[in-house]
């Protein structure tokens, strides 16, 4: 029933796009003319991924298949898929735009993103695979009371929602530029396609969509860079000299300090990006798709290489765009290079593709960027659905007395609900910079998920009471700091002044989570707490050896 419903939604979305394209393109819109190359490539990709989803549906028989692809993904495949999850719309669109406007500060931003990978590799990857099965809540509740699972699931959902907002905004702006559609129609189409991928194909479909789009994104971004960089003789010195000569920041373009207003915000953002990576549910979930801890470690190594390479590619793309896009009136509304970019500030990468390769390359990169967004939102939706169905419904409400069929049904219903919520929030946050929104999501993940997760794996003294206080205080304080900051309290809710003076929550919310977890654990002298501390030895053996961990089902 749910499969038929989501398929009907997909057909409705395509028909709606076709209907809206006519009037929208005939009107006086602030977008580029219809690019049929892009539309054809977009349709080819959607057709291909629908075929993958149909194939994956036949392989999705159990909860292990639905959540983790049966644990049968190799380290290399999973590394590509993780990179595909990480190289999101914010990476391609938001960070290229940030380099275009801010220069070297964008590279510092990228380095903070990248710094989270060594933490995952050396501290978490092996233990994640050995201790968990479907979600990171399995780890936090390994030796603690099931109520911890509810807390971990709720904090995961908060992070998923924040991250979904960024991806939906990027998708809406991209399709608006590409098709000349209304933003709301574009958001609706993305939400429906996301529901279809996850409800029908589960993790198998999501993984292969991520692998394919990671390969296409690496190829497309590299091609755009090579074509653009060649116009400067592949000389970084020449490129920098010319970019500094025309950019509004002048020689300060390659100097740090212009992006963030104060060192407190900079430190808070850096902490959020570093430790938030280790708290993202859709990234953590990928470590359960491989067969053993060795493949989990290989996944991180491969993902680090792909992500590090691509960060350098998009930084150079942003510098090239300063000259090839920023000095070309064709890409500005009204032909004024001091005015607004057509399609919005996040569309720098798309305009650069057109500048160096015409409509054909624009179409290819636009289709790839759309694939990027679809893959990431699908992974996010699956992580959110697993938190609702596996952690809350199957383990807390049903106390493990739940069949695979029932759990998968609830997961699909949760995916549809998350899709509807993503559409609503994507419309509400239309004007936000997507790289900034991802920064907020990482900050919330760093405070809501990372403290309890790392303490549960490494600290014997953590008790259920400490985990609950730490988790709930972390997620609550992080969300409140974001809501009371200028980015939401003033820009979205239109109040006169922010209640919280900084825009990033990690520096303030992370210590609250750690302190609460510590204080309420060491002060817990109950019999249950004593048993939980004693159970750490068993958990330690399992974490180190993998003995008793579930293997690949096929």
N, C-alpha and C positions, 0 to 999 in steps of 0.2 A: 504494500500500500504506500509506504513512504517513498520507495523507489519510483513508483508511478507518479506520485505527487511532485517530487523534485524534477523528474524528467519533464513533466508538464510545465513547471516553473521555468525551466531552461528554454523551452520552446516559446513560452510567453515573453521571456526577456528578449529573445532574438526578434520576435515579431514586433515588440515594442521599440527596439532599436531601429528596425527597418522603417516603422511608421514615423518615428521621431526624426529620422535623418532627413526626410524630405523638407518639411517646413523649417527645420532648424537651419538647414544649409541655404534655404532661399532667403532667409531673413538677414538683417544687418548684424552679424555676429563678430566678436573679436577673436576669431581663430583663423588658422590657415585654411586655404581651400581644401576640398576633399582630396585625400591622397589615396587613389585606388590601389596603388602598390601596397600601401600599408594595410588597407582593408582586406585585400586578398591574402596577405601573409598572416594577418590576424585570424581570418577564417580558417586558414590551413592549420594554424597552431591549435585553435579550439577543436577542430575536427580530429586532429591527431590525439589530443589529450582526452577527448571523449572516447576515442578508440581504446586508449590505455585504460581509461576508467571502466569501460565495458569488459576488457580483458581481466582487470583486477577484481571485478565483481565476482568472477568465477573462481577466484583463488581466495576469497574472503569468506571463510566458513566458521571461524571461531573468534573469540575475543583476542587471542594472540595474533591472528591474522589481521584483524581490524585495527588494533592499536600499534602493533610492532612488526607487521609484515612477517609474522612467524619467526622472527629472529634470524631470517635467512639472508640478510643483506651483508655484503662483504665490507671490509674496512675502507677500501678505495671507493666503493659505491656510496657508502655512508658519509665519507669525507666530502664527496661531491654534493651529496644531498644536504649536509650541514652547511657547506658553503653556499648552497642555493638558498637555504633558509636565512642565512646571515646577510647575503648580498641582496638586500631587499630594495624596495622602491626608494627608501631613504638613502641607500648607498649610491645608487646610480643617479637618481634625480636630485635628492636633497644635498648630498655632499659635493656633487659637481657644481651645483648652484652656489653652495657655500664657498667653494674655492674661487668661483667666478667673482663673488662679491667681497670676500674677506681674505683671500690669498693663503698665506702660510698657516694662519690659525686653523683653517680647515684640516690641514695635515696633522696638526696637534690633536684635533678632534678625532681623526682616524686612528692615530696611535693609541689614544685612550680606549677606543673600541677594541683594537687588536690586543691590548695588554691583558684582556681577560682570558685569552687562550692558554697561556702558560699555567694559569691557576687551574683551569679545567684539566689540562694534560697531567700535571704533576700531583694535584691534590684530589681530583674528583673522578676522572674518567673510569679508572679501574674499579673503584668502590661503587660507583653508580651502577655499572653493569653487574657486579657481583651481588649487590644488595637489592636492586630493584627488579620489577617485572614489567609494569606498564607505565607508571607515572613516578615522579619523584616523591609523591606522598607515600609510596610504598617504603621508601627509605626512612623518612622522618618518623613513620609509625612502626618501624621494624620491631623495636623493643618497648614502644610506648603505647599508651592507651589509644583506641581507635578515634577518640575525639580529636587527636592531633591530625588525623587524616582530613577531617572536616576543615580545620583551620588551614592546612596546606592547600586544600582544594580551592577554598575561597580566595586565598591570596594569589593562587595561580590564575583564577578567573579575572581578578583585578588587573594583573599584568597583561593577560591576553587582551582584555578590552582596550587598555591604553595602546598596545601595539597595533591592534586592529584599526584603531582610529587613523594612525599614520598611514597604514597601507591603503585604506579605503580612500583617504584624501588624495594620495598619489594616483590611484587608479582613476578616480573621477576626473582629475585634471588632465591625465594622459588621454583618456577617451574623448574628453571635451575638445582637446586640441586636435585629435586625430580625425574624429568624425564630425565635429561641429554639433555634437549633441548637447542637450541641457545637462548640467552637472548631475542633477538628481537622477536622470535616466541612466547615466553612466554608472552611478553608485549602485543603482538597483540591479543592473546587469551583472556587475562584479559579484554582488552578494548572492545572486541566484546561482551563478556558475560555481562559486565556492561551495554552496550547499550540495550541488550535484556531485562534485568531485569527492567530497568527504562521505556523504551518506551512501553513495553507491560503491566507491572503490576503496575507502578506508586508507590505511597506511601504505598499502602496496601502490595504489594509484598516486597518492601524495608523494611518495618517495621517487617514483620514476618521473613524475612531472618536475620535481625539484632537480633531479639529475640532468634531464634534458635541458631545462632552462638555465642551469648553471653553465653547461657547456656552451649554449648559445650566447649567454651573457658575456662569458670570458672571450669568446671569439668576436662578438659584435663590438664590445668596448675596445678590444685591442686593435681591431680593424679601423675604427674611428680615430683612435689615437695615432696609428701609423700614418693614415692619410693626412691628418691635420699636422702632425709633427714634421712630416716630410716637407711641408711648405716653409719650414725654418731650418732646413738642412740637417735635421735631427740634432741640432745644437741647443742644449739647454741654456747656455749663456745668451745666445741670440734671442731665444724665446723670452727669457726673463727680462732682458734689456728692453725689448719692444713692449712687453706687457706693462712694465713699470712706467714706461714713457706715456702710456695712454690711460692707465687706471687712475681712478680718483684718489687712491691712497698713495700713488707715486712710489717712492723708494721704500715706503713702509709696507708695501705689499708682501714682501718676504720677511717681515719682522713680526714677532708674536705680540699679542696684547690688544688687538683691536676688536676681537669678537666678544669677549666677556668684560663686563663693566668693573669687576672687582675680583681680588684673589679668592675670596670666600666662594663665590659662584664657580670660579674655575676649579677649585679643589673639590667642591661638591659634585660638579659635573664629571670630573675625572674619576672619582670614587664610584659614581653611579655606572659609568661606562665599563670600568674594570670589573667590578664585582657583580654588576647587573647581568653580564653575559653568563655567569655561573648560576643565575637564578631565573633564566628564561625557560618557561615550561616546554615550549616547542623545541628548544635546543636540547634540553636535558632528556626529553622523551626519545630523541634519536639514538641515544646510547643503548636503548633496550632493543633496537632492531638488529643488532649484530649478535653473532653466536657466542662470543666470549670476551674476556677483558682485554686480551691481546688485540683483537679487532677493534675494540673501543679506543685503545690508545692510538692505533693506526688511523682511525677516523679523525682524531684531533690533529695529528700530524699533517695529513693530507688537507684537511679543511684550513689549517693555518697557512699552508703554502698557497692555496688558491685565493684565500681572502687577502693575504698580504700582497700578493701580486696585483690583485684587482684594485686595492686601495691606491697603489702607486699609479695604476693606469688612470683612474678617475681624477686623481690630483693633477696629473699632466693634462688630462682632457679639460679640466677647469681653466688651467692657464692658457691653453690654446684657444679656448672659447672667448677669453677676454679680447683677443684680437679678431678672431674670425666671426664671432657673433656680436660682441660688444661694440664693434665699429661698423656694423652693417645695418643700415636703417630698415632693411627688409624684415628684420625680426622684431621690430618694435612697433607698438601701436601708434599709428599716425606717422610713421617714418622718423620719429624723434628718438635718437639714440640716448637722450637723457630721460626718456619716458619709461613706460612699463613694457616689459617683454610680452609678446603675444603668447597667450596661454598661461601667463603667470611666471613668477620667478623660479619655480621648480623645473621649468622646461628648457633650461640651458642645454642639457645633453641632447635633447631632441633637435634643437636648432643647429647644434654643432654637426650632428649627423647629416642634416640637410646641406649644410655649408660645404662639407667635404665630399659628400657622396650623392647629393641630389635626393629626389623622392624615393628612389629605390632603397638607399641606405637608411633614410628616415623611416621608411616603412618597415624595414627589417628590425631596426633598433626599437621602434615603437612596439612592434609585435613581441620582441624579446622582453621589453620592460613590462608589458602587460602580462606576459608569462611569469615574470618575476613576481609580480604582485599576486597573481592567482596562486602560485605555488606557496608563497609565504602565508597568505590568508588561509589557505587550506590547512597548512601545518598548524597555524594558530587555532583554527576552528577545531581541529582534531584534538589538540592539547586541552582546549576548553571543554570539549565534549567528554573527553576521558575523565577530567576532574569531576564533572557532574555525574556521569554514568558509573564509572568504575569506583571512584573514591566515595562519593556521597550516597548514590543510590545502592550500588551492589554491596559495598563494604560497611556503610554506616546504617542506612535505612533497612536493607535486607540482611545485614550481618553475614554476608557471604552465601546466603541461601538464595542464589539467583542463577538462572541458566544463562549460557552464552547468548542464546537467542534473545532473551529478555534484555540483557545488558546492551547488546548491539542496537536493539530497537530504541532504548532510551538514549543511547549515544546519537543516533540519527535524529531523534526529536530535539535533543539539545543542540545539535549542529544547526538545525533550522531556526531555533530560537536565537542562537548567537548570530546567525546570518541576518536576521531581522534587526537585531540590536546594532550590528555593524553598519547597516544601511542608515539607520536613524542617526547614529553618532557621526558617521561620515558626512552627512548633510550638515549637522550642527557645527562641525569643526572645519568647514570648507576653506577658510582663509589662513589656517595655521601652516607654518613651514613644517614639512614632514620630518626633516632631520631633527628639528627641535622637539617634535612630538615623540620621536623614538628615544631621544635623550631622556625625556620624562619617564617613558616606559622602563628604560634601563634603571633609572633612579629608584622607581618603585620596586622593581625586581630585586635590586641590591638590598633594600630594607625589608621587603616582605618575605622573600624566599631564601636568600643566601644565608643569613645568620643562623636560622634554625637548621637548615640543611647541613651546613658545615659543622655545626656543633653536634648534631645527631651522629655524624660520621666519626668525629674525632674526640669528643669530650664525653668521658664516662659519666660525669656528674649530671648530665642533662636529664631532667625528669619531665613527666607530662605537664605538670603545672608550669615549669619554666618554659617549655616549648610553646604552650598556649599563650602565656603572657608575652613571650618574645615575638611570636608570630603575629598575634593580633595587634600588639602595640606598634610593631614595625609597619604593617600594612595601613593601619589607621592613621598613624602620624604622617606617613609618606603621602597618602591621598589628601589629607587635610592641608599639608604644606603646599601641595600642587594646587588645590582648589583655592587657597587663600593667597596664592602668588599672583603677580601681575598678569601672567599668561592666561589665567582662567578668571580670576576675580574681577579684573578690569577689562581684558580684551574680549572675553566671551560673555561674562555676566554683566558687564557694563557698569560696574561700581566705580566710584570716584578714585579710590586709592586701595592698594593691596594691603591685606592684613599681615602677610608674611613678606619680608623685604627681598627675599632671594627667589630665583626661579627654579632651582634644582634642590631636591629634598634629601639626597643620599647622606650628605655630611651630618645632617641633624637626625634623620630617621634611623640610620644604621646603628649609631651608638645607643639609641633608645631601645632598639630590638635586642642588641647584645646584652645591655645592662639588665633589662627586665628578665631575659632568659637566665642570666647568671644568678641574679639576686633571688628569684623565685625558685630556682633549682636548689641552691645551697641551703635555703631556709626550709626546704621540704624534708621533713623527718618522718613521713608516713611510711607504712609498711610497703605500699605500692612503689614508692620511690626507691626503697632499698632493693626490691626485686628488679626494678628497671636498671639500677646501677650494676647489679650482679649480672644481668643479661648482656652487658656490653662485651664481655669476654667472648661469648658465642658469636655476637655480631662481628667482632674483630677478626675472628678466624674466617668467617664467611667472606668478609670484605677482602682479606688478603689472599685467600685461596680460591674463592669461587665455589667451594664445596657446598652443594645443595642449591646452587643457583640454577634457574631454568635455562636449558639450552635451546637451540633452534628447533622448532617443531617440524620444519622441512626445509 
